[in-house]
Amino acid sequence: MKHGIWALVLACATSVWAAPDWTQARIVKIDLDRARVTLDHQAIKSVGMEAMTMPFKIDGTVKLASFKVGQKVRFTVTDLNGHLVVDQMEPVK
């Protein structure tokens, strides 16, 4: 029983502390009114998505106004009710 509990604790801790899956992209379009960004992105391994250009909703913590079209970025996504939402995005230098 002890080993089972420790295995569960370790599994939970690993998933919480796992590094986010950053993906490289270029901003194609920014829609501030709808809180959306269109990204030409590389494959997103965490969700099994191939490289493509597509729009994403933006999490409220991402300050979309600080980015510009053509800018290279890296981002992470989360699945929110079946929709991929960019929850982190930062410039790539």
PyMOL commands that set and color helices and strands:
alter all, ss='L'
color gray80, all
select helices_A, chain A and resi 2-17+45-47+64-66
alter helices_A, ss='H'
color red, helices_A
select strands_A, chain A and resi 23-31+36-41+52-58+72-80+83-91
alter strands_A, ss='S'
color yellow, strands_A
deselect
rebuild
show_as cartoon
